[in-house]
């Protein structure tokens, strides 16, 4: 049986989900514009998604990794006839631009333009998809939602287990550990970080996974979670709510089934499985 407190927390999450479905996320993000006939092939070799047959104008999310397969940025791409727009959903846009520029050769037929910004809106619901709009454009006429505050968005992000936070990006984790496997192609050819990701996938999964948690005591990003004194995970996101602190943590595989773990200062941290079957596609 689930502890009564955990059942209550899951019920509160359901109530929050109903409330957030009347909200939308409206924000501006850094945008890199790539120009040149070789853009599609370049992105195929630098990011994790297979964009070989992606239609022009469609939005596709992908990861930019280190050579050792660790997540550096979460990107959203829009392919054009002679280039692509690369929106940096999470990560350092300047580092992405510099990283791209360092590996472009004349034969690639690609140029990186200066960084601008792009407005992106998305309903906070289970089946939502983002759209790009001009900064002064009205919302679609069939939208009746209100803009979410930063705290409302952060709660939705955490409860959906979306690895947008700096704590997740700075964790030195790979996309399989961060729940981003749907952004990773295991069948296309070589790309930056592909060898490590393929090896992890062939070994049967990640050594740690992202999990939700709730605690009625103070807890901080970077705190260690323990089980019987053994290191079990690391806190990556924290948000204070009326029900207590909630957040995300990277938890080691052998402790994924734990209902509670101990915080760095002995706090009782209740672990909530993320709603993987309900997670919306952000994009």
C-alpha beads as a LAMMPS data file, in Angstrom:
LAMMPS data file: protein, C-alpha beads

283 atoms
282 bonds

1 atom types
1 bond types

-500.0 500.0 xlo xhi
-500.0 500.0 ylo yhi
-500.0 500.0 zlo zhi

Masses

1 110.0

Atoms # bond

1 1 1 0.000 0.000 0.000
2 1 1 1.125 3.563 -0.716
3 1 1 1.666 5.799 2.347
4 1 1 -1.325 8.105 2.975
5 1 1 0.906 11.175 2.583
6 1 1 2.120 9.978 -0.820
7 1 1 -1.439 9.343 -2.021
8 1 1 -2.340 12.872 -0.878
9 1 1 0.633 14.312 -2.773
10 1 1 -0.315 12.478 -5.944
11 1 1 -3.879 13.799 -5.572
12 1 1 -2.532 17.322 -5.202
13 1 1 -0.499 16.809 -8.388
14 1 1 -3.697 15.858 -10.228
15 1 1 -5.422 18.997 -8.946
16 1 1 -2.464 21.102 -10.056
17 1 1 -2.574 19.509 -13.500
18 1 1 -6.235 20.488 -13.888
19 1 1 -5.385 24.068 -12.942
20 1 1 -2.397 24.327 -15.275
21 1 1 -4.449 23.188 -18.267
22 1 1 -5.992 26.693 -18.221
23 1 1 -2.507 28.238 -18.475
24 1 1 0.082 28.636 -21.171
25 1 1 3.832 29.200 -21.273
26 1 1 4.866 32.358 -23.157
27 1 1 8.596 33.092 -23.311
28 1 1 11.394 34.287 -25.592
29 1 1 14.397 32.068 -26.293
30 1 1 17.778 32.558 -27.989
31 1 1 17.679 31.671 -31.684
32 1 1 20.560 30.662 -33.933
33 1 1 20.001 30.894 -37.663
34 1 1 21.991 28.508 -39.817
35 1 1 22.274 29.275 -43.519
36 1 1 23.492 27.103 -46.348
37 1 1 22.673 24.037 -48.401
38 1 1 24.520 21.742 -45.992
39 1 1 22.547 22.734 -42.902
40 1 1 20.424 19.590 -42.633
41 1 1 23.462 17.301 -42.903
42 1 1 25.352 19.430 -40.389
43 1 1 22.557 19.182 -37.800
44 1 1 22.302 15.463 -38.473
45 1 1 25.907 15.119 -37.331
46 1 1 25.768 17.530 -34.397
47 1 1 22.458 16.732 -32.684
48 1 1 20.665 13.584 -31.507
49 1 1 17.470 13.659 -33.610
50 1 1 17.210 12.161 -37.068
51 1 1 16.279 15.126 -39.269
52 1 1 16.822 13.367 -42.608
53 1 1 13.123 13.448 -43.494
54 1 1 11.914 16.264 -41.223
55 1 1 9.519 18.458 -43.247
56 1 1 10.407 22.106 -43.689
57 1 1 8.650 24.248 -41.086
58 1 1 8.029 21.386 -38.638
59 1 1 9.384 21.755 -35.106
60 1 1 11.578 18.929 -33.816
61 1 1 13.355 18.734 -30.485
62 1 1 16.856 17.392 -30.136
63 1 1 19.839 17.386 -27.793
64 1 1 23.315 18.819 -28.204
65 1 1 25.815 16.660 -26.340
66 1 1 29.445 16.632 -25.380
67 1 1 31.700 14.128 -27.109
68 1 1 31.160 11.860 -24.086
69 1 1 27.364 11.962 -24.412
70 1 1 26.503 14.440 -21.654
71 1 1 23.678 16.905 -22.244
72 1 1 24.791 20.475 -22.986
73 1 1 21.622 21.976 -24.457
74 1 1 18.061 21.130 -25.418
75 1 1 17.227 22.514 -28.854
76 1 1 14.140 22.938 -31.019
77 1 1 14.786 22.971 -34.759
78 1 1 12.814 24.375 -37.680
79 1 1 14.254 23.335 -41.026
80 1 1 14.102 25.691 -44.015
81 1 1 14.855 25.147 -47.708
82 1 1 18.350 26.578 -47.380
83 1 1 18.993 26.545 -43.650
84 1 1 17.449 26.081 -40.215
85 1 1 16.389 28.009 -37.128
86 1 1 17.786 26.569 -33.896
87 1 1 15.934 27.646 -30.749
88 1 1 17.819 26.988 -27.489
89 1 1 15.129 25.755 -25.075
90 1 1 17.651 25.120 -22.311
91 1 1 21.380 25.666 -22.152
92 1 1 23.929 28.319 -23.088
93 1 1 23.127 29.677 -26.560
94 1 1 26.547 31.330 -26.861
95 1 1 28.224 27.978 -26.163
96 1 1 26.021 26.308 -28.790
97 1 1 26.895 28.954 -31.393
98 1 1 30.593 28.715 -30.571
99 1 1 30.500 24.914 -30.577
100 1 1 28.810 24.836 -33.978
101 1 1 31.179 27.422 -35.433
102 1 1 34.264 25.513 -34.276
103 1 1 33.351 22.397 -36.241
104 1 1 32.095 24.032 -39.440
105 1 1 34.396 23.644 -42.437
106 1 1 33.960 25.243 -45.886
107 1 1 32.876 21.898 -47.319
108 1 1 29.941 21.807 -44.864
109 1 1 28.258 24.736 -46.696
110 1 1 26.867 26.172 -43.446
111 1 1 27.128 29.598 -41.816
112 1 1 26.067 30.541 -38.267
113 1 1 24.319 33.916 -38.046
114 1 1 24.326 36.174 -34.925
115 1 1 21.997 35.128 -32.089
116 1 1 18.542 36.742 -32.023
117 1 1 15.481 35.685 -30.018
118 1 1 12.211 33.942 -30.757
119 1 1 8.890 33.947 -28.916
120 1 1 7.478 30.518 -28.156
121 1 1 4.084 29.675 -26.604
122 1 1 2.687 26.381 -25.358
123 1 1 -0.385 25.319 -23.359
124 1 1 0.401 23.603 -20.064
125 1 1 -1.476 20.390 -20.710
126 1 1 -0.732 16.706 -21.155
127 1 1 -0.879 16.785 -24.946
128 1 1 0.403 20.282 -25.617
129 1 1 2.667 21.394 -28.442
130 1 1 4.609 24.620 -28.757
131 1 1 4.320 27.148 -31.557
132 1 1 6.544 30.055 -32.575
133 1 1 5.006 33.519 -32.845
134 1 1 6.162 37.035 -33.621
135 1 1 6.680 39.058 -30.450
136 1 1 3.598 41.225 -31.000
137 1 1 1.380 38.517 -32.510
138 1 1 -1.878 37.547 -30.758
139 1 1 -2.413 34.041 -29.445
140 1 1 -4.367 31.628 -31.648
141 1 1 -8.065 32.535 -31.600
142 1 1 -9.089 29.210 -29.992
143 1 1 -6.814 29.671 -26.965
144 1 1 -8.618 30.653 -23.765
145 1 1 -5.740 30.157 -21.319
146 1 1 -3.920 32.716 -19.181
147 1 1 -0.126 33.142 -19.147
148 1 1 1.557 31.085 -16.441
149 1 1 3.703 32.827 -13.855
150 1 1 7.313 31.622 -13.545
151 1 1 6.385 29.659 -10.412
152 1 1 3.339 28.070 -12.081
153 1 1 5.476 27.025 -15.040
154 1 1 8.224 25.669 -12.800
155 1 1 5.725 23.548 -10.863
156 1 1 4.331 22.115 -14.102
157 1 1 7.840 21.431 -15.411
158 1 1 8.828 19.595 -12.243
159 1 1 5.616 17.564 -12.019
160 1 1 6.040 16.511 -15.651
161 1 1 9.723 15.680 -15.116
162 1 1 11.006 17.962 -17.866
163 1 1 14.781 18.439 -17.713
164 1 1 14.849 22.177 -18.452
165 1 1 16.368 23.335 -15.175
166 1 1 19.997 24.381 -14.700
167 1 1 20.380 21.653 -12.097
168 1 1 19.569 19.000 -14.697
169 1 1 21.731 20.604 -17.389
170 1 1 24.663 20.970 -15.012
171 1 1 24.397 17.431 -13.656
172 1 1 26.784 15.936 -16.193
173 1 1 24.046 13.480 -17.184
174 1 1 23.222 11.945 -20.529
175 1 1 19.807 12.270 -22.214
176 1 1 18.764 8.713 -21.347
177 1 1 19.230 9.498 -17.656
178 1 1 17.239 12.728 -17.990
179 1 1 14.177 11.161 -19.621
180 1 1 14.999 12.539 -23.074
181 1 1 15.283 9.246 -24.933
182 1 1 12.491 10.298 -27.311
183 1 1 14.824 13.080 -28.522
184 1 1 17.599 10.601 -29.348
185 1 1 17.927 8.482 -32.468
186 1 1 19.659 5.150 -31.968
187 1 1 19.438 4.202 -35.638
188 1 1 20.887 7.147 -37.548
189 1 1 24.580 7.478 -38.331
190 1 1 27.326 9.035 -36.270
191 1 1 26.742 12.271 -34.358
192 1 1 28.421 14.097 -31.498
193 1 1 28.189 11.867 -28.399
194 1 1 26.570 9.007 -30.311
195 1 1 29.109 6.349 -29.345
196 1 1 28.523 6.802 -25.613
197 1 1 24.726 6.992 -25.929
198 1 1 24.617 3.861 -28.101
199 1 1 26.810 1.984 -25.620
200 1 1 24.543 2.955 -22.704
201 1 1 21.437 1.913 -24.643
202 1 1 23.011 -1.443 -25.529
203 1 1 23.905 -2.053 -21.894
204 1 1 20.236 -1.873 -20.969
205 1 1 19.723 1.647 -19.728
206 1 1 21.119 4.410 -17.602
207 1 1 22.884 4.169 -14.248
208 1 1 20.527 6.817 -12.829
209 1 1 17.143 8.284 -13.702
210 1 1 15.212 11.478 -13.025
211 1 1 12.601 11.190 -10.278
212 1 1 10.177 13.554 -8.554
213 1 1 10.153 14.113 -4.797
214 1 1 8.403 16.078 -2.023
215 1 1 9.676 17.072 1.411
216 1 1 8.272 19.196 4.257
217 1 1 11.750 20.342 5.321
218 1 1 14.281 22.655 3.684
219 1 1 16.304 21.045 0.901
220 1 1 18.626 22.516 -1.732
221 1 1 19.861 21.836 -5.258
222 1 1 23.009 19.746 -5.050
223 1 1 22.040 17.992 -1.817
224 1 1 22.827 14.298 -1.666
225 1 1 20.114 11.698 -1.169
226 1 1 21.041 8.589 0.815
227 1 1 19.614 5.152 1.602
228 1 1 20.944 3.528 4.771
229 1 1 23.951 5.843 4.589
230 1 1 24.730 4.930 0.965
231 1 1 24.651 7.664 -1.687
232 1 1 21.428 7.208 -3.656
233 1 1 21.085 10.372 -5.726
234 1 1 21.383 14.142 -6.090
235 1 1 18.757 16.907 -5.908
236 1 1 18.613 18.828 -9.222
237 1 1 15.531 21.086 -8.864
238 1 1 13.672 22.574 -5.870
239 1 1 10.428 24.573 -5.674
240 1 1 8.657 25.679 -2.496
241 1 1 4.880 25.081 -2.589
242 1 1 2.070 25.202 0.014
243 1 1 2.358 21.401 0.325
244 1 1 6.130 21.534 0.961
245 1 1 9.193 21.559 -1.243
246 1 1 8.957 19.588 -4.471
247 1 1 11.548 18.946 -7.120
248 1 1 13.549 16.572 -9.259
249 1 1 16.484 14.354 -8.433
250 1 1 18.801 12.021 -10.286
251 1 1 18.478 8.707 -8.454
252 1 1 20.752 5.706 -8.870
253 1 1 19.191 2.681 -10.501
254 1 1 19.360 0.453 -7.427
255 1 1 17.292 2.969 -5.444
256 1 1 14.611 3.809 -8.020
257 1 1 11.961 1.761 -6.214
258 1 1 12.526 3.508 -2.869
259 1 1 9.445 5.261 -1.469
260 1 1 11.590 7.504 0.745
261 1 1 15.235 8.574 0.850
262 1 1 17.233 10.602 3.371
263 1 1 18.323 14.162 2.630
264 1 1 21.784 15.548 3.366
265 1 1 20.632 16.645 6.830
266 1 1 18.449 13.650 7.585
267 1 1 15.276 15.028 5.964
268 1 1 12.604 12.501 5.019
269 1 1 12.248 12.839 1.236
270 1 1 9.255 11.100 -0.332
271 1 1 9.955 9.884 -3.846
272 1 1 7.177 10.246 -6.418
273 1 1 7.506 8.391 -9.734
274 1 1 7.167 10.887 -12.574
275 1 1 4.061 10.530 -14.780
276 1 1 6.000 9.118 -17.720
277 1 1 2.854 7.898 -19.475
278 1 1 1.312 11.374 -19.205
279 1 1 4.363 13.479 -20.031
280 1 1 3.556 15.964 -22.805
281 1 1 5.765 16.357 -25.831
282 1 1 7.220 19.820 -25.387
283 1 1 7.309 20.794 -28.986

Bonds

1 1 1 2
2 1 2 3
3 1 3 4
4 1 4 5
5 1 5 6
6 1 6 7
7 1 7 8
8 1 8 9
9 1 9 10
10 1 10 11
11 1 11 12
12 1 12 13
13 1 13 14
14 1 14 15
15 1 15 16
16 1 16 17
17 1 17 18
18 1 18 19
19 1 19 20
20 1 20 21
21 1 21 22
22 1 22 23
23 1 23 24
24 1 24 25
25 1 25 26
26 1 26 27
27 1 27 28
28 1 28 29
29 1 29 30
30 1 30 31
31 1 31 32
32 1 32 33
33 1 33 34
34 1 34 35
35 1 35 36
36 1 36 37
37 1 37 38
38 1 38 39
39 1 39 40
40 1 40 41
41 1 41 42
42 1 42 43
43 1 43 44
44 1 44 45
45 1 45 46
46 1 46 47
47 1 47 48
48 1 48 49
49 1 49 50
50 1 50 51
51 1 51 52
52 1 52 53
53 1 53 54
54 1 54 55
55 1 55 56
56 1 56 57
57 1 57 58
58 1 58 59
59 1 59 60
60 1 60 61
61 1 61 62
62 1 62 63
63 1 63 64
64 1 64 65
65 1 65 66
66 1 66 67
67 1 67 68
68 1 68 69
69 1 69 70
70 1 70 71
71 1 71 72
72 1 72 73
73 1 73 74
74 1 74 75
75 1 75 76
76 1 76 77
77 1 77 78
78 1 78 79
79 1 79 80
80 1 80 81
81 1 81 82
82 1 82 83
83 1 83 84
84 1 84 85
85 1 85 86
86 1 86 87
87 1 87 88
88 1 88 89
89 1 89 90
90 1 90 91
91 1 91 92
92 1 92 93
93 1 93 94
94 1 94 95
95 1 95 96
96 1 96 97
97 1 97 98
98 1 98 99
99 1 99 100
100 1 100 101
101 1 101 102
102 1 102 103
103 1 103 104
104 1 104 105
105 1 105 106
106 1 106 107
107 1 107 108
108 1 108 109
109 1 109 110
110 1 110 111
111 1 111 112
112 1 112 113
113 1 113 114
114 1 114 115
115 1 115 116
116 1 116 117
117 1 117 118
118 1 118 119
119 1 119 120
120 1 120 121
121 1 121 122
122 1 122 123
123 1 123 124
124 1 124 125
125 1 125 126
126 1 126 127
127 1 127 128
128 1 128 129
129 1 129 130
130 1 130 131
131 1 131 132
132 1 132 133
133 1 133 134
134 1 134 135
135 1 135 136
136 1 136 137
137 1 137 138
138 1 138 139
139 1 139 140
140 1 140 141
141 1 141 142
142 1 142 143
143 1 143 144
144 1 144 145
145 1 145 146
146 1 146 147
147 1 147 148
148 1 148 149
149 1 149 150
150 1 150 151
151 1 151 152
152 1 152 153
153 1 153 154
154 1 154 155
155 1 155 156
156 1 156 157
157 1 157 158
158 1 158 159
159 1 159 160
160 1 160 161
161 1 161 162
162 1 162 163
163 1 163 164
164 1 164 165
165 1 165 166
166 1 166 167
167 1 167 168
168 1 168 169
169 1 169 170
170 1 170 171
171 1 171 172
172 1 172 173
173 1 173 174
174 1 174 175
175 1 175 176
176 1 176 177
177 1 177 178
178 1 178 179
179 1 179 180
180 1 180 181
181 1 181 182
182 1 182 183
183 1 183 184
184 1 184 185
185 1 185 186
186 1 186 187
187 1 187 188
188 1 188 189
189 1 189 190
190 1 190 191
191 1 191 192
192 1 192 193
193 1 193 194
194 1 194 195
195 1 195 196
196 1 196 197
197 1 197 198
198 1 198 199
199 1 199 200
200 1 200 201
201 1 201 202
202 1 202 203
203 1 203 204
204 1 204 205
205 1 205 206
206 1 206 207
207 1 207 208
208 1 208 209
209 1 209 210
210 1 210 211
211 1 211 212
212 1 212 213
213 1 213 214
214 1 214 215
215 1 215 216
216 1 216 217
217 1 217 218
218 1 218 219
219 1 219 220
220 1 220 221
221 1 221 222
222 1 222 223
223 1 223 224
224 1 224 225
225 1 225 226
226 1 226 227
227 1 227 228
228 1 228 229
229 1 229 230
230 1 230 231
231 1 231 232
232 1 232 233
233 1 233 234
234 1 234 235
235 1 235 236
236 1 236 237
237 1 237 238
238 1 238 239
239 1 239 240
240 1 240 241
241 1 241 242
242 1 242 243
243 1 243 244
244 1 244 245
245 1 245 246
246 1 246 247
247 1 247 248
248 1 248 249
249 1 249 250
250 1 250 251
251 1 251 252
252 1 252 253
253 1 253 254
254 1 254 255
255 1 255 256
256 1 256 257
257 1 257 258
258 1 258 259
259 1 259 260
260 1 260 261
261 1 261 262
262 1 262 263
263 1 263 264
264 1 264 265
265 1 265 266
266 1 266 267
267 1 267 268
268 1 268 269
269 1 269 270
270 1 270 271
271 1 271 272
272 1 272 273
273 1 273 274
274 1 274 275
275 1 275 276
276 1 276 277
277 1 277 278
278 1 278 279
279 1 279 280
280 1 280 281
281 1 281 282
282 1 282 283
